[in-house]
Amino acid sequence: MTCLGYRTAYAIVRNKEDAEDAVENSLCNAFVNLRSFKGQSAFSTWLTRIVINSALMIRCRRTAHVQTSLDEMMDDQPERLRQRIVYAGPDPEELYATANSMSCCQNTSVNFRPPFEMHFNSTF
């Protein structure tokens, strides 16, 4: 059955790895749900239907999330990709450094504010 299940899954997903995943998933699902087999059809028919459903689910997930290699996109359209990826704002390190320096300055100004105010007030 595994060979037949693999050929059935491969016919649906057209990918070796996805077909293997479909067969593996279907065998696990069949084992877990073995008690639900009622014997109204042949066991191989029941198992083949599980393989088909598993392969269809994998194909559905794969088409829902199209994957593209960034390296291939850089080779084909480098400028267009840079425009889509580059973020002009500050990077996380700059944001952290700014927030950290501001908190240090606020803590420092709170601690030293009264003497500075007195000094400036007395000189003017």
Residue pairs with C-beta under 8 A, 6 or more apart in sequence:
1 44
1 47
1 48
2 23
2 27
4 44
4 48
5 22
5 23
5 26
5 27
5 47
5 48
5 51
6 19
6 20
6 23
8 48
8 51
8 52
8 55
9 18
9 19
9 20
9 22
9 23
9 26
9 51
9 52
9 54
9 55
10 16
10 19
12 19
12 22
12 52
12 55
12 56
12 59
13 19
13 22
13 55
13 58
13 59
13 62
15 62
18 55
18 58
18 59
18 62
19 55
21 58
22 51
22 54
22 55
22 58
23 51
23 54
25 54
25 57
25 58
26 47
26 50
26 51
26 53
26 54
26 55
29 50
29 54
30 46
30 47
30 50
37 43
37 46
70 81
73 81
74 81
90 98
